[in-house]
């Protein structure tokens, strides 16, 4: 970036940036001190103003130059989690093309401020509408983080007890406890932390123009709802099972308590106080200019029918926002955690919201907490039809990142996280590591082939083509596995590993599959 011509009056071409800054400071000090001594002559005052203006221009130019350099490094530093051989960082546009991603948007937070926010590619490929930093994406499950703010505000205002039976607050519907819960009641804290023991992981949404179910119909699994009824899987408070269905119960509790539409309460009590004035929970997003709404695309880059789905499950998946707006929520959370702000929640309730409910690592109230050797982050992932994304915010230091992608293929997200965290020094977030592949004889590979029972409903099939090993879970696409040792494999596209265990006769008896938790999968 070129410096303004004005600066050439003060700085010889041979001076370094540091030397230039020193000369300006000295000149300014002299000029200001001379002002104290008496009345300045017009030409002296003009000179002082020119110097002060030069300082402002130079500092601003230097700061912008530094930001632009960081952006350039981020755009050219994408890496896979596992790098083999002579793997080198990739360019963002190249990886978007590789993953068939039409558009994405990024914001990076540094020292409690947005360092940059930028869009890439197309929000609407058919009409060649580019993604800008103002383009709104479906935030999907990130909605749960904002929902928890609203619920904790009700708790703070003493309109709700987080630990009471949810049926105490439900008016338009009651949760049908059965023998599975063994008399244990579900609380709001259980719903927000995914410890209620409920089913219905997520929702598929509804095509534009199709009939939309009410929240009660969704919870009962009644037509036109396209999801199962929300019911118990195990005793509340005895384990964690991610449940968008449970979050939808919290949505109904909020509207039953307040008597307001969900989007109205969230706008007035959460979005406006945070300054998220471009965001909305309205489903469909009426009142928003269509050119600001990104279309969603499948993994092949084809537009979702009707451009995007409608989600009446607003608390679980209904937020429309952009990374710049979402950064305001992250920064406010960070400041509130430090006791330096309280636009929605004070320090006490913010710390409660960010405290894991059952384990030191894992689900808190509307967020997930990760601890990397003492460096803690809160965050949440996202996945709606045609949209993926995620965010991280640090507990200390005011750092964070938001990535929103208008594609079902979210593989580029971790590669971007790897790049951003490397450029900005966000410890723990980069998953990139160098691995030397093991050469396994064909006879040994054949021992691993077959089916393994991951869960009662999920079977993992292991197959191979030549030296390449593939795994495929029930109803999911096939992915390649890479040999780290003779019996241990890793994946490039997911954060998981698998290890084959032999019995005393040398036959494979099980697979140990690790992805967040450890599963001993018996061979079928």
C-alpha positions, 0 to 999 in steps of 0.5 A, spaced: 500 500 500 502 506 498 503 512 503 500 519 501 504 523 498 504 528 504 508 523 508 514 524 503 515 531 506 517 528 513 520 521 511 527 520 507 526 514 503 531 510 507 528 510 514 524 504 517 517 504 519 520 504 526 524 510 525 519 514 521 514 513 527 520 516 532 521 522 528 514 523 527 513 523 535 519 527 536 516 532 531 509 532 535 512 533 542 516 539 539 510 542 536 506 541 542 511 544 547 511 550 543 504 551 543 505 551 551 510 557 551 505 562 548 501 564 542 503 561 535 503 564 529 499 562 523 504 559 519 507 555 526 499 553 527 498 550 520 505 546 521 503 543 527 496 541 524 499 538 518 504 534 522 498 531 527 494 530 520 500 526 518 501 522 524 493 520 523 494 518 516 500 514 517 498 510 523 491 509 519 495 507 513 500 502 517 494 499 521 490 498 514 497 495 511 498 490 517 490 488 517 491 487 509 497 483 510 493 478 515 488 477 510 492 475 505 496 470 509 489 467 512 487 467 504 493 463 502 494 459 509 489 453 508 491 446 511 488 440 512 488 437 519 492 431 516 498 433 512 502 428 509 509 428 504 510 435 502 503 438 503 503 445 502 498 451 504 492 452 499 489 458 497 482 460 499 479 460 492 482 454 490 479 450 496 472 453 495 473 451 487 475 444 490 469 443 495 464 446 490 463 452 495 459 457 492 460 463 497 462 464 504 463 469 509 469 470 515 470 475 521 476 475 525 476 478 532 482 480 535 483 484 542 475 485 543 474 488 536 473 485 529 479 485 525 476 484 519 470 481 516 470 479 508 465 475 504 467 471 498 464 468 492 457 468 490 450 469 495 446 467 489 450 464 483 444 464 478 444 472 479 451 473 480 450 476 487 456 476 490 457 475 498 459 481 502 460 482 509 453 484 509 450 478 506 446 474 511 446 466 512 442 461 516 446 460 522 443 453 523 445 451 530 448 457 532 441 459 534 442 455 540 447 460 543 443 466 542 437 462 545 440 461 551 442 468 552 434 469 552 433 464 557 438 466 561 435 473 561 428 470 563 432 466 569 436 473 571 429 477 571 426 471 576 421 469 570 424 462 570 427 457 574 433 453 570 432 447 575 425 446 576 420 441 572 419 444 565 412 442 565 411 448 571 412 453 565 409 449 559 402 452 558 400 450 551 403 443 551 406 438 556 412 434 556 409 426 556 414 423 561 414 415 561 417 410 564 424 411 561 425 417 565 424 413 571 420 419 575 426 424 574 424 431 571 427 435 566 429 442 567 431 448 563 438 447 564 438 440 562 435 442 555 440 447 554 446 443 556 443 437 552 442 433 558 435 432 558 435 425 555 431 427 549 431 425 541 431 429 535 438 431 533 436 436 528 431 438 523 431 438 515 427 445 515 421 446 510 421 448 502 418 455 501 411 455 500 410 448 503 405 448 510 409 449 516 407 446 522 406 449 529 411 448 535 406 443 538 405 439 532 413 439 531 414 436 538 408 431 537 411 429 530 404 431 527 403 432 520 405 437 517 412 436 521 417 432 518 421 430 524 419 425 530 416 426 536 420 429 542 421 424 547 425 421 552 431 416 550 434 415 557 434 418 564 435 426 565 441 428 567 445 421 567 448 423 560 449 428 554 445 427 547 445 433 543 437 434 542 435 440 537 428 437 540 430 439 547 431 446 544 425 447 541 421 445 548 425 451 550 422 455 545 415 454 547 417 455 554 419 462 552 413 464 548 408 461 554 412 465 559 412 472 555 406 471 551 410 474 545 412 471 538 419 468 539 422 472 534 419 479 537 422 477 544 429 475 541 429 481 537 427 486 543 431 483 548 437 480 545 439 482 538 438 489 539 441 490 546 447 486 542 447 491 536 445 485 531 441 490 527 442 486 521 440 479 524 433 476 525 429 470 527 423 471 523 422 465 519 421 466 513 425 472 513 420 477 511 422 484 511 429 483 509 431 485 502 432 478 498 439 480 495 441 480 502 439 473 503 444 468 501 441 462 497 443 455 500 447 450 496 448 442 496 455 439 496 455 439 489 454 446 488 447 446 486 442 451 489 437 448 494 430 448 492 426 455 493 433 458 495 433 456 502 429 452 507 424 455 512 425 453 520 419 454 525 424 451 530 427 458 531 431 457 537 434 451 534 436 453 527 432 459 525 437 465 526 439 469 519 445 473 521 452 474 518 459 474 521 460 481 523 453 481 526 455 475 530 462 478 532 458 483 536 455 477 540 462 474 541 465 480 544 459 482 548 460 475 551 467 476 552 466 483 556 460 480 560 465 474 562 470 479 565 465 484 568 466 489 563 459 489 560 452 487 561 448 489 555 444 482 556 447 478 562 451 480 567 458 477 569 454 472 574 449 469 569 455 469 563 459 465 567 453 460 569 452 460 561 459 458 559 460 453 565 459 446 562 453 442 566 456 435 567 463 435 564 469 440 564 469 439 557 463 439 553 456 442 553 454 448 557 448 452 556 447 453 549 455 453 547 460 448 547 466 449 551 473 447 549 480 447 553 486 447 550 492 446 555 488 452 559 486 456 553 479 456 553 474 457 548 466 457 547 463 456 541 458 452 536 457 449 530 452 450 524 448 445 519 442 447 516 440 445 509 445 448 504 448 452 510 454 450 515 459 454 519 461 455 526 464 460 531 469 460 537 470 465 542 476 465 547 475 466 555 481 471 555 484 476 551 478 478 546 479 473 540 475 469 536 473 467 529 466 466 525 465 462 518 459 461 515 458 457 508 452 457 504 454 449 502 452 442 505 460 441 504 463 444 511 470 441 510 473 448 508 471 450 515 476 447 519 481 448 513 480 456 514 480 455 522 487 452 521 489 458 517 486 463 521 489 460 528 496 460 525 496 467 522 493 470 529 496 465 534 489 463 537 492 457 540 489 450 540 484 451 534 489 449 529 488 441 528 494 441 522 499 435 524 504 432 519 503 424 519 508 419 515 503 414 512 504 406 514 505 401 508 500 395 510 501 389 506 494 387 503 493 381 507 493 385 513 488 390 510 484 384 508 483 382 516 480 389 517 474 389 512 467 388 514 462 391 518 462 394 525 456 396 530 458 403 532 451 404 535 444 400 535 442 404 529 449 405 526 453 400 522 460 402 520 463 398 513 470 398 512 472 396 505 478 397 500 480 399 493 487 397 492 491 400 498 486 405 499 481 404 505 474 406 506 469 407 511 461 408 510 456 409 516 449 407 515 446 413 511 452 417 510 457 418 504 464 414 504 470 417 506 477 415 505 481 412 511 489 413 512 494 408 515 498 411 521 500 405 523 499 397 522 492 397 526 491 405 527 487 409 521 485 417 521 481 421 517 482 428 513 475 430 512 473 429 520 476 429 526 476 422 528 480 415 528 479 408 528 484 402 531 483 395 530 483 390 536 485 383 535 483 377 540 488 372 542 487 368 536 489 374 531 482 375 529 479 382 529 474 382 534 473 390 535 474 397 532 475 402 537 472 409 534 474 415 537 470 422 535 469 426 541 468 420 545 470 413 544 466 407 542 468 400 542 465 397 536 464 390 535 465 386 529 459 383 526 
